[in-house]
Each structure stands twice: as structure tokens, then as C-alpha cells.
Amino acid sequence: MKKRLFKGATVCFEGYTEYCDIADADGVITEIGSNISSEGYDAVYDLRNCILLPGLADVHVHFREPGYSYKETVSTGSLAAAKGGYTAVCTMPNLSPAPDGEDTLKEVLAPIEREGRIKIYPIGTISKGRKGVLPADYGYLKGRVCAISDDGDGVNAELMEAALQSGMLVASHCEDKAYPHPEAEWRYLERDLELVRKYRTPYHACHISCKKSVELIRAAKAEGLPVTAETAPHYILLSTEDRKDSGDYKMNPPLGTPEDMEAVKRGFEDGTLDIIATDHAPHSAKEKSGGYAASVNGIVGLETAFALLYTNGYSPEMLAERMSRLPRRIFGLEPAQIKVGEKTNFTAFDTVNTFTVDPECFLSKGRSTPFAGLELKGETILTVYGKEVVYEKNR
């Protein structure tokens, strides 16, 4: 039996924060208290000057394997997640093969079971092969994936109706390519909300980026529709005025106007937008080197998300709720509870010292971020999932 002691952190419990020590044995919390003696433990971690949160959960990441492992692998993606403080992620189905049924899901699960360092939940497709024509095998996928999505592409109304009747959470990429952004986003969302009104089944709107979408979601929630939504740090912190002629600023949906940014920020702060997801989307250096116009869509975000939000004034208590507990509840993931008898599942962040965002130090294969060079607080010191220390700074 391996016993560990984590000393001196300020711990974000559900509903309150307290300075304390945490002891565990074989990956299960055995004691929470003050001034627990270090005697008899196999490892003791000094977490003074740290805030300790339940392990973060990101419901929108791209790990690229199988099919595109030159961009990212399950191994590099899960290491990047652990470095960012995440112990659970949901992987989008933009893969080859796309997880649309029994055989393809098994191919997606193989590297997860072999290489995953944290808990990884695959998201299945809405359509067969993500081609937008026929429904995926919902009968097989139900209970085996945490949600369904054709992320990267919208689907027609007929497929969306089938998805909403599947009994699974639908994570919708809101984009009608007949329109420019932001109209492409809000018009598609408006259509989806009409279908949710009809079927009254759970619906999650991905990467919300514009004012009109926030207004539509706010109205849907006031009506009592079963709708949740996410946004990403870059839609809260950046706008078109910040954009440079660089692939580091190219993502889908694109950055909104300053008015959109303020609306998204307010929507996150008042709970209209429930959670933060990174839309971590790594690409090769070549794919991101063509300037803004010629680069592919997607930036990385797992290793910077918490620090960006913490540095910009969001409290650890709020981030514990919106980056750990709530995403886990919405997507039906394993809970992360800092309680005696529960699996050890938490992350310690440095609240005193600053660090510089350096893409060359990322554990992800992706390097593209608009936040390179920023000085931030909230660097990950330690991420623990069960028996494993999945990330420790300087180790």
C-alpha cells in the first residue's frame, strides 16, 4: 500500500475553501485535516502557495488519433491535459475512422486504452462517417460514448432530429456555411433550439462566440429548455481587434467583435454559458505557417486555460465549478470529489509565482496559441489521478 500526503494547499471544496492537508492510500483519500504528521508516508508533497481544485474536465478536445497522429496522439494529448490540470477530457470524433459504430469505436478506443494517462471519453458521431447523410449507429453508441457530434461540420435538420431522439447528449457544432460568421453560428443555433423545443431532449452548444448566440441561449434557458453551452478562453479574452496575420489566431468559429467578446464574457459570468472548454485543436507547424488566411483552423489550449482565466480575475471557486464539477455533470463523467473515501483526483496550481507561456515547452505536439509570451499566474504544480501523479512540475 502506497501512502501519500499533500500538505498546505488551499482546497476548493464544493461550497467552501479551506487550508488543509490531504492524505491518501493507493489512490483513495483517507484523511483531510490540519497539520497531519508526515510520519509513515511514502511521499509528501509541499503545496504551500497553491490552490487545489478537483481535477479539471474539458469536454471538447481533439487528440487526432487514429488518423492524424502527426498532429497529436492520445499520449501527447493526455500529457498536455495533465499539465493543464485536467484529469478528464472528451475527444471529438474528427478522426479516421470516425467513431460511428462498433468497429470504428473499437479503433478509437484502442489507443485510449493503451496510451491514456487520464480519463478519456470518446464522443461519437451524429452521421455515418461524419458525411452528413445517414445517422450513425446510435443503438451501439448509446452507453459507450458520452455524447454525439459531427464537430467541424453542422448537420441538416433531419439528422439533428434523429440525433435529438437518440437518447444521447447532442454536442452541436453550430455553423450554417451558407452564411458568414457570426450569422452562420446563431442561425444554426436558432434552428436547433426550435428542434429542442419540439423534442425536449438534452442539447449542448459548442464553442459559443457571438452576442446573438448568447442571447438565444439565455432565452432558451429562461423558457426551461434542456440546453447547456460552452465557450473557450479565447472568446472571452480576445476579439477581432487583437487578431494578427498569423495562424495562431485562426480558429473556427473565428474571434468575434469586441461587442461579441463582451457578450460572451458576460454570458459566462452570469451562467448563460455554463462551462469552459478549450477546443484544443493541434496541427503541424506547416499547417499553421501560412499566415491567417492560408492556415488551417485550430489552436491549442489545454496547457494554458486555467492560468489565463485565473490571471484575468476569475476565482478558483468559480473555476472549480465551471471547469470541473459542471462539465462532469453535463456530460455524465466520473465525478472529482475531494472527500474521504473518494478517488484522489485533483490538481494544485501555483497562486504566487508567474510563468511565461512558451509554446516550445508544451507537451502537446501543437504549438499554435495566440497567448505566447504572456506572463500568467496559476501554473500547474501537480496533477493526481488515482494512484498516479500524472503531472508534476520539473519532473
C-alpha positions as CSV (number, residue, x, y, z in Angstrom):
1,M,0.0,0.0,0.0
2,K,1.4,3.4,-1.0
3,K,0.6,6.3,1.2
4,R,0.9,9.9,0.2
5,L,0.4,13.2,2.0
6,F,-0.4,16.5,0.3
7,K,0.3,19.4,2.7
8,G,-0.6,23.0,3.0
9,A,-2.8,23.7,0.0
10,T,-5.9,26.0,-0.1
11,V,-8.5,23.5,-1.1
12,C,-11.6,24.3,-3.2
13,F,-14.3,22.1,-1.7
14,E,-17.8,22.3,-3.0
15,G,-19.3,25.4,-1.4
16,Y,-16.3,26.5,0.6
17,T,-12.5,26.9,0.6
18,E,-10.2,25.7,3.4
19,Y,-6.4,25.5,4.1
20,C,-5.7,21.8,4.9
21,D,-3.7,18.6,4.3
22,I,-5.0,15.6,2.4
23,A,-3.8,12.0,2.9
24,D,-4.4,9.1,0.6
25,A,-3.6,5.4,0.3
26,D,-3.5,3.6,-3.0
27,G,-5.2,6.4,-4.8
28,V,-8.1,6.9,-2.3
29,I,-8.4,9.8,0.1
30,T,-8.1,8.6,3.7
31,E,-7.9,11.8,5.7
32,I,-8.5,15.6,5.4
33,G,-7.3,17.8,8.2
34,S,-4.9,20.3,9.7
35,N,-1.2,19.6,10.4
36,I,-1.3,15.9,9.6
37,S,2.0,14.4,10.6
38,S,4.3,13.4,7.7
39,E,5.5,10.3,9.5
40,G,4.8,7.0,7.8
41,Y,4.0,8.3,4.3
42,D,5.8,7.1,1.2
43,A,5.7,10.6,-0.5
44,V,5.0,14.0,0.9
45,Y,4.1,17.0,-1.3
46,D,4.6,20.6,-0.1
47,L,1.7,22.5,-1.7
48,R,2.0,25.8,0.2
49,N,1.2,28.8,-2.0
50,C,-1.0,26.5,-4.1
51,I,-4.8,26.4,-4.6
52,L,-6.1,22.8,-5.0
53,L,-9.1,22.1,-7.3
54,P,-10.8,18.9,-8.2
55,G,-9.3,17.6,-11.5
56,L,-10.4,19.7,-14.4
57,A,-12.6,18.3,-17.2
58,D,-12.5,19.5,-20.8
59,V,-15.5,18.3,-22.9
60,H,-14.1,19.5,-26.2
61,V,-10.6,18.4,-27.3
62,H,-9.1,16.9,-30.5
63,F,-6.5,14.2,-29.9
64,R,-6.3,13.3,-33.6
65,E,-5.7,9.5,-33.1
66,P,-6.5,7.4,-35.1
67,G,-5.9,9.0,-38.5
68,Y,-3.9,12.2,-37.8
69,S,-1.3,11.3,-35.3
70,Y,1.2,13.7,-36.9
71,K,-0.8,16.5,-35.3
72,E,-1.4,14.9,-31.9
73,T,-1.7,11.4,-30.2
74,V,-3.6,10.1,-27.3
75,S,-0.3,10.0,-25.4
76,T,0.8,13.6,-26.1
77,G,-2.7,14.9,-25.8
78,S,-3.3,13.3,-22.4
79,L,0.1,14.6,-21.2
80,A,-0.8,18.1,-22.3
81,A,-4.1,17.8,-20.5
82,A,-2.5,16.6,-17.3
83,K,0.0,19.5,-17.5
84,G,-3.0,21.9,-17.7
85,G,-4.7,20.4,-14.7
86,Y,-7.2,18.1,-16.5
87,T,-7.9,14.6,-15.4
88,A,-10.8,14.0,-17.8
89,V,-11.4,15.0,-21.4
90,C,-14.0,14.3,-24.1
91,T,-12.4,13.7,-27.5
92,M,-14.2,14.9,-30.6
93,P,-14.8,12.4,-33.5
94,N,-12.9,14.2,-36.3
95,L,-10.9,11.1,-36.8
96,S,-10.2,8.4,-39.4
97,P,-12.1,6.3,-38.9
98,A,-14.8,8.4,-37.2
99,P,-16.5,6.6,-34.3
100,D,-19.9,5.9,-35.8
101,G,-20.5,2.3,-34.8
102,E,-19.0,-0.8,-33.3
103,D,-15.9,-1.4,-35.5
104,T,-14.9,2.2,-35.7
105,L,-15.4,2.9,-32.0
106,K,-13.2,0.0,-31.1
107,E,-10.4,1.6,-33.3
108,V,-10.8,4.9,-31.5
109,L,-10.8,3.2,-28.1
110,A,-7.6,1.1,-28.7
111,P,-5.1,4.0,-28.3
112,I,-7.1,5.4,-25.5
113,E,-6.8,2.2,-23.5
114,R,-3.2,1.8,-24.4
115,E,-1.8,5.3,-24.0
116,G,-4.2,7.4,-22.0
117,R,-2.8,8.9,-18.8
118,I,-6.1,10.4,-17.6
119,K,-9.8,9.5,-18.1
120,I,-10.7,9.9,-21.8
121,Y,-14.2,9.8,-23.0
122,P,-14.8,9.5,-26.8
123,I,-17.7,11.4,-28.4
124,G,-19.4,9.5,-31.2
125,T,-20.7,10.9,-34.5
126,I,-24.1,12.1,-35.4
127,S,-23.8,10.9,-39.0
128,K,-22.2,7.8,-40.6
129,G,-18.6,8.7,-41.3
130,R,-19.3,12.3,-40.4
131,K,-20.6,12.7,-44.0
132,G,-23.9,14.3,-43.0
133,V,-26.1,11.8,-44.9
134,L,-27.1,8.8,-42.8
135,P,-27.4,8.6,-39.0
136,A,-24.6,6.8,-37.1
137,D,-25.3,3.6,-35.2
138,Y,-27.0,5.2,-32.2
139,G,-28.1,1.8,-30.8
140,Y,-24.5,0.7,-30.4
141,L,-23.0,4.1,-29.4
142,K,-25.5,4.7,-26.6
143,G,-23.9,4.0,-23.3
144,R,-20.5,3.7,-24.9
145,V,-19.9,7.4,-25.7
146,C,-20.6,10.4,-23.6
147,A,-22.2,12.4,-26.4
148,I,-22.6,12.6,-30.2
149,S,-21.4,15.4,-32.5
150,D,-20.2,16.0,-36.1
151,D,-17.9,18.7,-34.7
152,G,-16.3,20.6,-37.5
153,D,-19.5,20.5,-39.6
154,G,-23.1,21.2,-39.0
155,V,-25.8,18.6,-39.9
156,N,-29.1,19.1,-41.7
157,A,-32.4,19.4,-39.7
158,E,-33.4,15.7,-40.4
159,L,-30.1,14.4,-38.9
160,M,-30.4,16.8,-35.9
161,E,-33.9,15.5,-35.3
162,A,-32.6,11.9,-35.3
163,A,-29.8,12.8,-33.0
164,L,-32.1,14.5,-30.5
165,Q,-34.3,11.4,-30.5
166,S,-31.3,9.1,-29.9
167,G,-31.3,9.4,-26.1
168,M,-27.8,10.7,-26.0
169,L,-26.5,14.2,-25.3
170,V,-26.0,16.1,-28.6
171,A,-23.0,18.4,-28.7
172,S,-23.7,20.7,-31.6
173,H,-21.2,22.5,-33.8
174,C,-23.3,25.5,-34.8
175,E,-22.4,26.5,-38.3
176,D,-24.5,27.1,-41.3
177,K,-22.0,27.6,-44.1
178,A,-24.5,29.4,-46.2
179,Y,-23.8,32.5,-44.0
180,P,-20.7,34.4,-42.8
181,H,-19.8,34.4,-39.1
182,P,-21.4,35.3,-36.8
183,E,-24.7,34.7,-38.6
184,A,-23.5,31.2,-39.5
185,E,-23.4,30.4,-35.8
186,W,-26.6,32.0,-34.5
187,R,-28.9,31.0,-37.4
188,Y,-27.9,27.3,-37.0
189,L,-28.3,27.6,-33.2
190,E,-31.7,29.2,-33.7
191,R,-32.8,26.2,-35.9
192,D,-31.5,23.7,-33.3
193,L,-33.3,25.4,-30.5
194,E,-36.6,25.0,-32.4
195,L,-36.0,21.3,-32.5
196,V,-35.0,21.1,-28.8
197,R,-38.3,22.9,-28.1
198,K,-40.1,20.0,-30.0
199,Y,-38.2,17.1,-28.5
200,R,-37.2,18.4,-25.1
201,T,-34.0,16.3,-25.1
202,P,-30.5,17.4,-23.8
203,Y,-28.6,19.7,-26.1
204,H,-25.2,21.2,-25.7
205,A,-24.0,24.1,-27.9
206,C,-20.2,24.1,-28.6
207,H,-17.7,27.0,-28.7
208,I,-20.2,29.9,-28.5
209,S,-18.5,33.0,-29.8
210,C,-21.1,35.8,-30.5
211,K,-23.6,38.1,-28.9
212,K,-26.7,36.8,-30.7
213,S,-25.9,33.2,-29.7
214,V,-25.6,34.2,-26.1
215,E,-29.0,35.9,-26.3
216,L,-30.6,32.9,-27.9
217,I,-29.3,30.5,-25.2
218,R,-30.3,32.9,-22.4
219,A,-33.9,33.0,-23.8
220,A,-33.9,29.2,-24.2
221,K,-32.9,28.6,-20.6
222,A,-35.5,31.1,-19.4
223,E,-38.0,29.1,-21.2
224,G,-36.9,25.9,-19.4
225,L,-35.3,24.1,-22.4
226,P,-32.7,21.4,-21.6
227,V,-29.9,23.5,-23.1
228,T,-26.3,23.9,-22.0
229,A,-23.4,25.7,-23.6
230,E,-19.7,26.2,-23.6
231,T,-17.2,28.9,-24.6
232,A,-13.5,29.0,-24.7
233,P,-10.9,31.3,-23.1
234,H,-10.0,32.9,-26.4
235,Y,-13.6,34.1,-27.0
236,I,-13.7,35.7,-23.5
237,L,-10.2,37.3,-23.8
238,L,-9.7,38.2,-27.5
239,S,-11.6,39.9,-30.3
240,T,-11.0,40.8,-33.9
241,E,-9.1,43.9,-32.7
242,D,-6.4,41.5,-31.3
243,R,-6.1,39.4,-34.4
244,K,-2.8,39.3,-36.2
245,D,-1.8,37.9,-39.6
246,S,-0.8,34.6,-38.1
247,G,-2.2,31.1,-37.9
248,D,-2.0,31.4,-34.1
249,Y,-5.3,33.5,-34.4
250,K,-7.1,31.2,-36.8
251,M,-9.8,29.0,-35.3
252,N,-13.4,28.0,-36.0
253,P,-15.6,29.8,-35.1
254,P,-13.3,32.9,-35.6
255,L,-12.8,35.6,-33.0
256,G,-15.8,37.9,-32.7
257,T,-16.0,41.7,-32.5
258,P,-15.3,43.5,-29.2
259,E,-19.1,43.6,-28.7
260,D,-19.3,39.8,-29.2
261,M,-16.4,39.3,-26.8
262,E,-18.1,41.3,-24.1
263,A,-21.4,39.5,-24.5
264,V,-19.6,36.1,-24.3
265,K,-17.8,37.2,-21.2
266,R,-21.0,38.4,-19.6
267,G,-22.7,35.2,-20.7
268,F,-20.0,33.1,-19.0
269,E,-20.1,35.2,-15.8
270,D,-23.9,35.0,-15.4
271,G,-24.1,31.3,-16.2
272,T,-25.8,31.5,-19.6
273,L,-22.7,29.8,-20.9
274,D,-22.2,27.0,-18.4
275,I,-18.7,25.9,-18.8
276,I,-15.2,26.5,-20.3
277,A,-14.0,24.0,-22.9
278,T,-10.7,24.7,-24.8
279,D,-11.5,23.2,-28.3
280,H,-7.8,22.1,-28.1
281,A,-7.1,21.6,-31.8
282,P,-3.4,20.8,-32.6
283,H,-2.0,21.0,-36.1
284,S,1.5,20.7,-37.6
285,A,3.8,23.7,-37.8
286,K,3.4,23.7,-41.6
287,E,-0.4,23.7,-41.4
288,K,-0.3,26.8,-39.2
289,S,2.5,28.7,-41.1
290,G,0.6,30.3,-43.9
291,G,-0.5,33.5,-42.1
292,Y,-4.1,34.0,-41.1
293,A,-5.7,33.4,-44.5
294,A,-3.8,30.3,-45.5
295,S,-3.5,28.5,-42.2
296,V,-6.0,25.7,-41.1
297,N,-8.4,26.3,-38.2
298,G,-7.4,25.4,-34.7
299,I,-5.3,26.4,-31.7
300,V,-4.1,24.5,-28.6
301,G,-5.5,25.4,-25.2
302,L,-5.2,22.6,-22.6
303,E,-1.9,23.9,-21.1
304,T,-3.0,27.5,-20.7
305,A,-6.8,27.6,-20.0
306,F,-6.8,27.7,-16.2
307,A,-4.0,30.1,-15.9
308,L,-5.5,32.5,-18.5
309,L,-8.8,32.7,-16.6
310,Y,-7.2,32.8,-13.1
311,T,-4.9,35.6,-14.2
312,N,-7.8,37.6,-15.6
313,G,-9.6,37.6,-12.3
314,Y,-11.8,34.5,-12.2
315,S,-11.8,33.0,-8.8
316,P,-10.6,29.5,-8.1
317,E,-14.0,28.7,-6.6
318,M,-15.8,29.7,-9.8
319,L,-13.3,27.8,-12.0
320,A,-13.6,24.7,-9.9
321,E,-17.3,24.7,-10.6
322,R,-17.2,25.7,-14.3
323,M,-14.1,23.8,-15.3
324,S,-14.5,20.6,-13.2
325,R,-17.8,19.9,-11.5
326,L,-20.3,21.2,-14.0
327,P,-18.8,19.8,-17.2
328,R,-18.6,16.4,-15.5
329,R,-22.3,16.6,-14.6
330,I,-23.4,17.8,-18.0
331,F,-21.6,15.1,-19.9
332,G,-22.1,12.3,-17.3
333,L,-18.4,11.9,-16.5
334,E,-16.8,10.4,-13.4
335,P,-17.1,13.0,-10.6
336,A,-14.0,14.5,-8.9
337,Q,-14.8,14.9,-5.3
338,I,-12.3,15.9,-2.6
339,K,-13.8,13.8,0.1
340,V,-12.6,11.0,2.4
341,G,-13.3,7.7,0.6
342,E,-13.2,9.1,-2.9
343,K,-10.6,8.6,-5.6
344,T,-7.7,11.0,-5.4
345,N,-8.5,13.4,-8.3
346,F,-7.2,16.9,-8.0
347,T,-4.7,19.5,-9.3
348,A,-2.6,22.0,-7.5
349,F,-1.9,25.4,-9.1
350,D,0.7,28.0,-8.0
351,T,-1.1,31.2,-7.0
352,V,2.1,33.2,-6.2
353,N,4.7,32.9,-8.9
354,T,4.3,33.9,-12.6
355,F,5.3,31.9,-15.6
356,T,5.7,32.8,-19.3
357,V,3.6,31.0,-21.9
358,D,6.2,29.3,-24.1
359,P,4.8,27.0,-26.8
360,E,8.2,25.2,-27.2
361,C,7.6,23.9,-23.7
362,F,4.2,22.5,-24.4
363,L,3.7,18.7,-24.1
364,S,1.2,18.8,-26.9
365,K,2.5,18.4,-30.4
366,G,0.6,21.6,-31.3
367,R,2.4,24.9,-30.8
368,S,-0.2,27.4,-32.1
369,T,-1.6,29.8,-29.5
370,P,-2.4,33.5,-29.5
371,F,-1.2,33.7,-25.9
372,A,2.5,33.0,-26.4
373,G,4.7,35.3,-24.3
374,L,2.1,36.2,-21.8
375,E,3.1,36.3,-18.1
376,L,0.5,34.4,-16.1
377,K,-0.3,33.1,-12.6
378,G,-1.8,29.7,-11.9
379,E,0.8,27.3,-13.3
380,T,0.1,23.6,-12.7
381,I,2.4,22.2,-10.0
382,L,0.8,18.7,-9.5
383,T,-2.0,16.7,-11.1
384,V,-3.0,13.5,-9.4
385,Y,-5.5,10.9,-10.8
386,G,-6.0,7.9,-8.6
387,K,-2.7,6.2,-7.8
388,E,-0.8,8.1,-10.4
389,V,0.9,11.5,-10.3
390,V,0.1,12.2,-14.0
391,Y,2.0,15.6,-14.0
392,E,4.5,17.1,-11.6
393,K,6.4,20.3,-12.5
394,N,10.1,19.8,-13.0
395,R,9.8,16.0,-13.1
